[in-house]
């Protein structure tokens, strides 16, 4: 699934699956976020936000998707385009 996401955007730095069903995935793109740790409540806040795509967070953007019943959080330095969001949203594994 992570490879399919990365194929749809060259902006992706990291992919998190919460709760862990799949291992997290890091790309070769270095994140602008200086902190490496997470608070689970942050994921919940982003997930439940009205605007959970391109959510500004600590110098990067986080986008939430539910793909095949998995909660997927994508970290990216630049905002995803509508086309990228639509393509990632349509991934079926």
Residue frames as qw, qx, qy, qz and C-alpha x, y, z in Angstrom:
[[0.000, 0.885, 0.466, 0.000, 0.00, 0.00, 0.00],
 [0.322, -0.765, 0.090, 0.551, 2.81, 2.45, 0.83],
 [0.382, -0.098, 0.590, 0.704, 4.33, 2.00, -2.64],
 [0.165, 0.637, 0.664, 0.355, 0.97, 2.78, -4.25],
 [0.173, -0.918, -0.249, 0.256, 0.74, 5.98, -2.21],
 [0.381, -0.585, 0.322, 0.640, 4.27, 7.08, -3.14],
 [0.395, 0.230, 0.678, 0.576, 3.56, 6.38, -6.82],
 [0.071, 0.800, 0.550, 0.228, 0.84, 9.04, -6.65],
 [0.103, -0.988, 0.020, -0.109, 2.92, 11.83, -5.13],
 [0.712, 0.301, -0.306, 0.556, 6.60, 12.70, -5.08],
 [0.144, -0.700, 0.211, -0.667, 6.01, 14.89, -2.01],
 [0.854, -0.461, -0.160, -0.182, 5.59, 12.08, 0.53],
 [0.050, 0.665, -0.661, 0.345, 8.22, 11.89, 3.31],
 [0.067, -0.117, 0.928, -0.348, 6.67, 9.36, 5.67],
 [0.631, -0.241, -0.461, -0.576, 3.60, 7.16, 5.91],
 [0.161, -0.187, 0.793, -0.557, 2.16, 6.07, 9.25],
 [0.556, -0.280, -0.678, -0.392, -0.45, 3.37, 9.79],
 [0.103, -0.171, 0.626, -0.754, -2.29, 3.99, 13.08],
 [0.655, -0.580, 0.485, -0.003, -2.93, 1.76, 14.91],
 [0.022, 0.545, -0.767, -0.337, -0.05, -0.20, 13.44],
 [0.898, 0.229, 0.307, -0.218, -1.41, -2.72, 10.98],
 [0.789, 0.504, -0.044, 0.348, 1.40, -2.20, 8.52],
 [0.606, -0.356, -0.071, 0.708, 4.89, -0.93, 9.34],
 [0.097, 0.906, 0.030, -0.411, 5.49, 2.78, 8.88],
 [0.751, 0.381, 0.294, 0.452, 7.25, 3.75, 5.65],
 [0.195, -0.789, 0.129, 0.568, 9.92, 6.40, 5.05],
 [0.710, 0.668, 0.130, 0.182, 10.86, 7.73, 1.62],
 [0.676, 0.065, -0.016, 0.734, 14.14, 9.32, 0.55],
 [0.011, 0.731, 0.133, 0.670, 12.60, 12.79, 0.98],
 [0.354, -0.087, -0.590, 0.720, 13.79, 14.38, 4.20],
 [0.219, -0.790, -0.568, -0.068, 11.02, 15.83, 6.34],
 [0.115, 0.612, -0.121, 0.773, 11.07, 19.50, 7.35],
 [0.682, -0.658, -0.124, -0.294, 9.69, 18.47, 10.74],
 [0.143, 0.649, -0.636, 0.392, 12.39, 18.71, 13.38],
 [0.556, -0.300, 0.621, -0.463, 10.69, 16.39, 15.87],
 [0.340, 0.166, -0.878, -0.293, 10.55, 12.64, 15.31],
 [0.031, 0.184, 0.907, -0.377, 8.16, 11.61, 18.08],
 [0.351, -0.355, -0.485, -0.718, 4.36, 11.60, 18.03],
 [0.310, 0.037, 0.667, -0.677, 1.56, 11.82, 20.50],
 [0.113, 0.317, 0.920, 0.202, -1.32, 9.50, 19.60],
 [0.125, 0.722, 0.493, -0.469, -3.75, 12.33, 20.41],
 [0.052, 0.544, -0.339, -0.766, -2.23, 14.32, 17.53],
 [0.004, -0.036, -0.884, -0.465, -3.24, 11.58, 15.09],
 [0.037, 0.572, 0.804, -0.157, -6.78, 11.59, 16.50],
 [0.054, 0.700, 0.153, -0.696, -6.99, 15.39, 16.23],
 [0.075, 0.364, -0.586, -0.721, -5.90, 15.30, 12.59],
 [0.009, 0.205, 0.948, 0.242, -8.17, 12.37, 11.74],
 [0.001, -0.658, -0.718, 0.229, -11.23, 14.07, 13.28],
 [0.051, -0.457, 0.055, 0.886, -10.50, 17.48, 11.78],
 [0.581, 0.678, 0.300, -0.337, -12.91, 18.85, 9.17],
 [0.503, 0.802, -0.312, -0.078, -9.87, 19.55, 7.02],
 [0.779, -0.442, 0.433, 0.102, -7.73, 16.43, 7.48],
 [0.785, 0.380, 0.212, 0.441, -5.89, 16.78, 4.17],
 [0.397, 0.548, -0.083, 0.731, -2.92, 19.15, 4.02],
 [0.555, -0.803, -0.218, -0.018, -3.26, 19.72, 7.78],
 [0.282, 0.737, -0.401, 0.465, -0.45, 22.06, 8.88],
 [0.855, -0.516, -0.048, 0.001, 1.59, 20.42, 11.63],
 [0.637, -0.624, 0.287, 0.349, 5.02, 21.38, 13.02],
 [0.056, -0.657, 0.496, 0.565, 6.45, 22.70, 9.74],
 [0.038, -0.038, 0.898, 0.436, 5.00, 19.99, 7.48],
 [0.646, -0.006, -0.125, -0.753, 1.61, 18.84, 6.26],
 [0.239, -0.016, 0.959, -0.152, -0.21, 15.69, 7.36],
 [0.589, 0.059, -0.336, -0.733, -2.98, 14.15, 5.29],
 [0.467, -0.059, 0.812, -0.345, -5.31, 11.47, 6.63],
 [0.584, 0.161, -0.547, -0.578, -6.83, 8.75, 4.45],
 [0.704, -0.107, 0.640, -0.288, -8.77, 5.61, 5.20],
 [0.509, 0.449, -0.622, -0.389, -7.62, 3.02, 2.68],
 [0.687, 0.006, -0.720, -0.101, -8.90, -0.56, 2.87],
 [0.704, -0.644, -0.272, -0.125, -9.99, -0.04, 6.51],
 [0.693, -0.152, -0.211, 0.673, -6.49, 1.18, 7.46],
 [0.110, -0.976, -0.120, 0.146, -5.96, 4.62, 9.01],
 [0.730, 0.215, 0.121, 0.637, -3.15, 6.17, 6.97],
 [0.144, -0.944, -0.032, 0.295, -1.35, 9.41, 7.83],
 [0.729, 0.415, 0.128, 0.529, 0.95, 10.85, 5.18],
 [0.337, -0.778, 0.021, 0.530, 3.62, 13.40, 6.10],
 [0.603, 0.509, 0.307, 0.532, 4.68, 15.77, 3.29],
 [0.365, -0.312, -0.073, 0.874, 6.62, 19.05, 3.09],
 [0.162, 0.057, -0.307, -0.936, 4.40, 20.59, 0.40],
 [0.617, 0.217, 0.396, -0.644, 0.63, 20.56, 0.10],
 [0.379, 0.154, 0.871, 0.272, -0.82, 17.73, -1.93],
 [0.257, 0.073, -0.368, -0.891, -2.74, 18.79, -5.04],
 [0.730, 0.107, 0.251, -0.626, -6.40, 17.88, -5.52],
 [0.772, 0.369, -0.460, -0.236, -5.30, 15.37, -8.17],
 [0.288, 0.337, -0.835, 0.328, -2.82, 13.72, -5.76],
 [0.403, -0.082, 0.621, -0.668, -5.49, 13.56, -3.04],
 [0.806, 0.231, -0.013, -0.545, -8.02, 12.05, -5.45],
 [0.667, 0.388, -0.634, -0.059, -5.51, 9.46, -6.68],
 [0.092, 0.253, -0.842, 0.467, -4.47, 8.43, -3.18],
 [0.559, 0.010, 0.418, -0.716, -8.12, 8.29, -2.09],
 [0.827, 0.278, -0.174, -0.457, -8.90, 5.87, -4.89],
 [0.206, 0.437, -0.873, 0.058, -6.23, 3.29, -3.93],
 [0.903, -0.170, 0.097, -0.383, -7.70, -0.17, -3.46],
 [0.039, -0.531, 0.846, -0.007, -5.36, -2.92, -2.37]]
